[in-house]
């Protein structure tokens, strides 16, 4: 029988400080009983010879120095079974959909480990999201971590839902699941997510963790760990391909800062704890493919940049750890373009591993490079045209300016339920490039022009 302690010395925010205990382990599960008999759960956050710091998941309301603390000797575990697919759970892993508790086939510790680099398989399989700006120019590869950097009020959640609905691997009838972790979102956003999952039937292949804005901040720190533990079970026990979407990592990092302030830690950049890089990496690095295993974990973290500042610590550190980023543009959003993904600062570092012959199509890289080059030049020319006037530009410049406008209208812009195949995306790319003289297609090999250019496509010889 474990001992109960009544040696609480201080209660600060979500933290309880207990002294004169026997040795306890980091991450150990704690039960705290209030004077009224209510039991709250917590976790050991810090331990030393003199004092133990416990973070309380349900908030410290109702606790006093007379409350009794019991260390269970166990750590937090996630109950897992195949029946977890289709369930909606709270940020601490309890059913939120009115269904029964999960009867576990296995229970796993939620403090997992990053995949050992020696056992990692190189990501190669192309994932089709149905969104041209991702598939065509910033391709997602199975096993990748590709964050979406956005700003307040932009439709990043709609983009995430569209990816969750449409993502697929071409030509393979493999089991696919989505783990959706929502942290610190409003009730309205939660209802929007649930309505969309139910409307499209995507809930049948999803596990959803909902931590709302009025839920305890400390629960927010558990949510991605519970989601990733679930994803690892689905991927490496049940051989499924799992897409993990977090929204919003900024709320997660704010909770980290709140915990640091409550513990009176020395703050790092902008008040965030110095270990935030390590903490984010422990979540992000659980994505990937393990040699000898059929399943995979691909991550789509979404974070809103405070003040649209890409140098803010949260996007800055995330960019170091992940393999690229997708930037949601306020300027494109103001033009009424959806999804407002700006391809110029966006990047997928693993794109070359998942495109080309045998994955998408042989001309993919060349078409992407050519579209990118002239769109970037067209955006620069807009600034020049605003100063000297459109009439002062050369005929070539006017052509590129028109190309940039058409690129946004036809390639970037698409419907919220429009699921474009990679062939459709490349076809739109070629139609846009056909606006320009062939002599300007300097980044595309002649053999691809003769085969795929709309002018020749009808007479191209089959190889």
C-alpha positions in Angstrom: 0.0 0.0 0.0 1.5 3.3 -1.0 1.8 6.1 1.6 -0.3 9.3 1.6 1.5 12.6 2.4 -0.1 15.7 4.0 3.1 17.8 3.5 2.0 20.2 0.8 3.9 23.4 1.3 2.7 25.6 -1.6 0.1 25.6 -4.4 1.1 27.8 -7.3 -1.1 27.9 -10.4 -1.4 24.2 -11.6 1.6 23.1 -9.5 1.6 21.6 -6.0 4.9 21.5 -4.0 5.2 18.5 -1.6 8.1 17.9 0.9 9.5 15.1 3.0 8.6 12.3 0.7 10.3 9.0 -0.1 12.1 8.8 -3.4 9.7 9.2 -6.4 10.3 9.0 -10.1 10.0 11.7 -12.8 6.7 11.5 -14.6 5.1 9.3 -11.8 1.3 9.4 -11.6 0.0 11.2 -8.5 -3.5 11.2 -6.9 -4.5 14.1 -4.7 -7.5 13.9 -2.4 -9.3 17.1 -1.4 -11.1 17.7 1.9 -14.4 16.9 0.2 -13.1 13.5 -1.0 -12.6 14.5 -4.7 -9.6 12.8 -6.3 -7.5 14.8 -8.8 -4.8 13.3 -11.0 -1.3 14.8 -11.5 2.2 14.0 -12.6 5.6 14.5 -11.0 7.3 17.3 -12.9 10.4 17.7 -10.8 11.9 15.8 -8.0 14.7 16.3 -5.5 15.7 15.2 -1.9 13.8 18.1 -0.3 10.8 18.7 -2.5 8.6 17.2 -5.3 6.7 19.3 -7.8 3.4 17.9 -9.0 1.5 19.3 -12.0 -2.3 18.8 -11.5 -4.2 17.9 -14.7 -7.7 19.0 -13.6 -6.6 22.4 -12.0 -5.8 23.1 -8.4 -9.3 24.5 -7.4 -10.4 22.9 -4.1 -6.9 21.9 -3.0 -5.4 23.1 0.2 -2.4 22.3 2.3 -4.5 19.7 4.1 -5.1 17.7 0.9 -3.4 14.3 0.9 -1.0 13.3 -1.9 -0.4 9.7 -3.0 2.4 8.6 -5.4 1.2 5.6 -7.3 4.5 4.3 -8.5 3.2 4.2 -12.1 3.4 6.6 -15.1 0.6 7.8 -17.4 -0.4 5.2 -19.9 -2.7 5.4 -22.9 -5.2 2.5 -23.2 -5.1 1.2 -26.8 -7.1 -1.2 -29.0 -8.3 -1.2 -32.6 -11.7 0.1 -31.4 -10.1 3.5 -30.7 -10.5 4.5 -34.4 -13.6 6.6 -34.7 -13.5 7.9 -31.1 -13.4 11.4 -29.8 -11.4 11.8 -26.6 -10.5 14.7 -24.3 -7.0 16.2 -24.1 -6.3 13.8 -21.3 -7.5 10.7 -23.2 -11.0 10.2 -21.7 -14.0 9.6 -23.9 -15.7 12.8 -25.0 -18.2 11.3 -27.4 -20.5 9.7 -24.9 -19.2 6.3 -25.7 -17.8 3.7 -23.3 -14.2 3.8 -21.9 -11.7 2.2 -24.2 -11.1 -1.5 -23.2 -7.4 -1.8 -23.8 -5.6 -4.6 -25.5 -2.4 -2.9 -24.5 -1.4 0.2 -22.4 1.6 2.3 -23.5 3.6 4.9 -21.6 2.9 8.3 -23.2 6.4 9.6 -22.8 7.7 7.8 -25.9 11.1 8.1 -27.5 12.2 9.6 -30.8 12.8 6.9 -33.5 16.5 5.7 -33.5 18.2 7.2 -36.5 19.9 3.9 -37.3 16.5 2.2 -37.6 14.8 4.9 -39.7 13.8 4.2 -43.2 14.3 7.1 -45.7 10.9 8.6 -46.6 10.1 8.0 -50.3 6.4 7.5 -50.9 4.4 10.4 -52.3 1.3 11.4 -50.4 -1.3 13.1 -52.5 -3.2 15.8 -50.5 -5.3 16.9 -53.5 -4.0 20.5 -52.9 -2.0 21.8 -55.9 0.3 24.1 -53.9 1.4 21.1 -51.7 1.4 18.3 -54.3 2.9 20.3 -57.1 5.5 22.6 -55.5 6.0 21.5 -51.9 5.3 17.7 -52.0 4.5 15.8 -48.9 6.3 12.5 -48.4 5.2 9.6 -46.1 7.1 9.8 -42.8 7.8 13.6 -43.1 7.2 16.4 -40.6 5.8 19.3 -42.6 4.4 22.2 -40.4 1.9 24.8 -41.5 2.9 28.3 -40.4 -0.1 30.6 -40.3 -1.5 33.7 -38.6 -4.5 34.5 -36.5 -7.7 34.6 -38.5 -6.3 32.6 -41.5 -8.0 29.4 -42.7 -5.2 27.0 -41.6 -7.8 24.8 -39.8 -9.8 24.4 -43.1 -6.5 23.4 -44.9 -5.8 20.9 -42.1 -9.3 19.4 -42.4 -9.0 19.2 -46.2 -5.7 17.3 -45.9 -7.2 15.0 -43.3 -10.1 14.2 -45.7 -8.1 13.9 -48.9 -4.7 12.5 -48.1 -3.9 9.2 -49.8 -1.0 7.2 -51.2 -1.4 6.5 -55.0 -2.0 3.0 -56.2 -1.9 1.4 -52.8 -5.0 0.1 -50.9 -3.3 0.3 -47.5 -5.0 1.1 -44.2 -4.9 4.8 -43.5 -5.8 6.7 -40.3 -5.7 10.3 -39.0 -4.9 11.3 -35.5 -6.2 14.8 -34.9 -4.9 16.7 -31.8 -6.6 20.0 -31.1 -5.1 22.0 -28.3 -6.5 25.1 -26.7 -9.2 25.6 -29.4 -12.5 27.4 -28.8 -15.8 25.5 -28.5 -16.9 27.0 -31.9 -13.8 25.6 -33.6 -14.3 22.2 -32.0 -17.9 22.1 -33.3 -16.6 23.1 -36.7 -14.1 20.3 -36.7 -16.6 17.7 -35.5 -19.2 18.8 -38.1 -16.7 18.5 -40.9 -15.4 15.0 -39.8 -19.0 13.8 -39.6 -20.2 15.4 -42.8 -17.4 13.8 -44.9 -17.2 10.5 -43.1 -13.6 11.1 -42.2 -14.4 10.3 -38.5 -14.5 6.6 -39.5 -10.8 6.6 -39.9 -9.8 9.2 -37.3 -9.0 9.4 -33.6 -9.7 12.9 -32.3 -8.2 14.4 -29.1 -10.0 17.7 -28.1 -8.5 20.0 -25.5 -10.6 23.2 -25.4 -9.5 26.7 -24.4 -11.3 26.4 -21.0 -9.7 23.0 -20.2 -6.7 23.1 -17.9 -3.5 24.3 -19.6 -1.5 21.5 -18.2 -3.7 19.0 -20.1 -2.5 20.7 -23.3 1.0 19.3 -22.6 -0.4 15.7 -22.5 -2.5 16.0 -25.7 0.2 15.6 -28.4 1.9 12.8 -26.4 -1.4 10.9 -26.1 -2.0 11.4 -29.8 1.5 10.2 -30.8 1.3 7.2 -28.5 -1.9 6.3 -30.3 -0.3 6.9 -33.7 2.6 4.7 -32.9 0.2 1.9 -31.9 -1.8 2.2 -35.1 1.4 2.5 -37.3 3.7 -0.1 -35.7 1.3 -2.6 -34.1 -1.6 -2.4 -36.7 0.6 -1.6 -39.8 -1.4 1.5 -40.7 -0.2 4.7 -42.3 -1.0 7.5 -39.9 -1.3 11.3 -40.5 -0.9 13.2 -37.2 -2.3 16.8 -37.3 -1.8 19.1 -34.4 -3.5 22.5 -34.0 -2.4 24.7 -32.6 1.3 24.2 -31.4 1.4 27.8 -30.3 -1.2 27.0 -27.6 1.0 24.1 -26.5 4.0 26.3 -26.3 2.1 28.9 -24.3 1.3 26.2 -21.8 5.0 25.3 -21.5 5.7 29.0 -20.8 2.9 29.0 -18.2 4.4 26.0 -16.4 7.8 27.5 -16.5 6.5 30.7 -14.9 4.7 28.7 -12.2 8.0 26.9 -11.4 9.8 30.2 -11.4 12.3 29.0 -14.0 14.7 31.4 -15.6 13.0 32.3 -18.9 14.6 32.1 -22.3 13.7 34.0 -25.5 10.5 36.0 -25.1 9.7 34.3 -21.8 9.6 30.8 -23.2 11.5 28.1 -21.3 15.0 27.3 -22.6 14.1 23.7 -23.0 11.3 24.4 -25.5 13.5 23.2 -28.5 14.1 19.9 -26.8 10.4 19.6 -25.8 9.2 20.2 -29.4 11.8 17.8 -30.8 10.6 15.0 -28.5 7.2 15.4 -30.2 8.3 16.0 -33.8 10.9 13.3 -33.9 8.4 10.6 -33.2 7.4 10.8 -36.9 8.9 8.6 -39.5 9.2 5.0 -40.8 11.0 2.2 -39.0 12.9 -0.4 -41.0 11.0 -3.7 -41.1 7.7 -2.2 -40.1 4.9 -1.6 -42.6 3.3 1.4 -41.0 4.4 5.0 -40.9 3.8 8.3 -39.1 3.6 11.6 -41.0 3.1 14.8 -39.0 1.4 18.1 -39.9 1.9 20.5 -37.0 -0.1 23.8 -37.4 1.1 26.9 -35.6 -0.1 30.4 -35.7 2.8 32.9 -35.7 2.2 35.6 -33.1 2.1 38.9 -35.0 2.7 37.0 -38.3 6.4 37.0 -37.1 8.3 34.0 -38.6 11.3 34.8 -36.4 9.2 34.2 -33.3 10.7 31.3 -31.2 7.8 28.9 -31.9 8.1 28.9 -35.8 11.8 29.5 -35.6 12.5 26.3 -33.5 9.9 24.3 -35.3 11.6 25.2 -38.6 15.0 23.8 -37.3 13.4 20.4 -36.3 11.0 19.8 -39.2 11.6 19.1 -42.9 10.3 22.3 -44.4 7.2 24.5 -43.9 4.0 25.7 -45.6 3.3 29.4 -45.2 -0.3 30.6 -45.2 -0.3 34.1 -46.7 -2.5 36.9 -45.4 -2.0 38.7 -48.7 -3.5 35.8 -50.7 -6.3 35.4 -48.1 -7.2 39.1 -48.6 -7.5 38.4 -52.4 -10.1 35.7 -51.6 -7.8 32.9 -52.7 -8.1 29.5 -51.0 -6.0 27.8 -49.9 -3.8 30.9 -49.4 -0.5 29.0 -49.4 2.4 31.1 -50.6 4.8 28.8 -52.5 7.7 31.3 -52.4 8.7 31.0 -48.7 7.3 27.5 -48.5 9.6 24.5 -48.7 9.5 20.7 -48.5 13.0 19.4 -48.0 12.0 15.8 -48.8 10.2 16.7 -52.0 12.9 15.2 -54.3 12.6 11.8 -52.5 8.9 11.4 -53.5 8.5 12.8 -57.0 9.6 11.9 -60.5 9.3 8.7 -62.5 7.9 5.9 -60.4 6.3 8.3 -57.9 4.5 11.1 -59.6 5.6 11.9 -63.1 9.0 12.4 -64.8 8.4 16.1 -65.5 7.3 17.0 -62.0 10.5 18.6 -60.8 11.1 20.7 -63.9 7.5 21.9 -64.1 7.6 22.9 -60.4 10.9 24.8 -60.8 9.6 26.7 -63.8 6.3 27.6 -62.2 8.2 28.8 -59.1 10.7 30.9 -61.0 8.2 32.9 -63.1 5.7 33.3 -60.2 8.4 34.7 -58.0 9.6 37.0 -60.8 5.9 38.1 -61.4 5.5 39.0 -57.7 8.6 41.1 -57.8 7.3 42.8 -61.0 4.1 43.8 -59.2 6.2 46.1 -56.9 8.0 47.6 -59.9 4.6 48.1 -61.8 3.2 49.9 -58.7 6.1 52.4 -58.9 6.6 53.0 -62.7 3.2 51.9 -64.0 2.3 48.8 -66.0 2.7 50.6 -69.3 6.5 51.2 -68.7 7.2 47.5 -68.5 8.5 45.4 -71.4 6.3 42.9 -73.2 8.2 40.1 -71.5 7.5 41.6 -68.1 3.8 42.2 -68.9 3.6 38.5 -69.9 5.2 37.3 -66.6 2.9 39.7 -64.6 -0.1 38.1 -66.3 1.3 34.7 -65.6 1.6 35.4 -61.9 -2.1 36.6 -61.7 -3.3 33.5 -63.6 -1.1 31.2 -61.4 -2.9 32.5 -58.3 -6.3 32.2 -59.9 -6.0 28.8 -61.4 -3.1 26.9 -59.7 -3.2 28.2 -56.1 -7.0 28.8 -55.9 -9.2 25.7 -55.6 -12.4 24.7 -53.8 -12.5 23.5 -50.2 -13.8 20.1 -51.3 -11.8 20.0 -54.6 -9.5 17.0 -54.6 -7.0 17.4 -57.5 -4.9 14.4 -58.6 -1.2 15.1 -59.2 -1.9 14.6 -63.0 -4.5 17.4 -62.8 -2.1 19.6 -60.9 0.7 19.1 -63.5 -1.8 19.6 -66.3 -2.8 23.0 -64.9 0.9 23.8 -64.5 1.5 23.0 -68.2 -1.5 25.1 -69.3 -0.1 28.1 -67.4 3.4 27.6 -68.9 1.8 27.5 -72.4 1.0 31.2 -71.9 4.8 31.8 -72.3 6.9 31.3 -75.5 8.7 28.0 -75.5 12.1 29.8 -75.6 11.3 31.0 -72.0 10.9 27.5 -70.6 14.6 27.4 -69.7 14.2 25.0 -66.8 12.4 22.2 -68.7 14.1 19.6 -70.9 13.0 19.7 -74.5 11.9 16.1 -74.4 9.3 17.0 -71.6 8.1 20.0 -73.6 7.6 17.8 -76.7 5.7 15.2 -74.6 3.6 17.3 -72.2 3.2 20.8 -73.6 -0.4 21.3 -74.6 0.8 22.3 -78.1 2.3 18.8 -78.6 0.5 16.6 -76.1 -2.0 15.4 -78.6 0.7 14.1 -81.0 3.3 13.0 -78.5 4.6 9.5 -79.1 4.1 7.0 -76.4 7.3 5.7 -75.0 
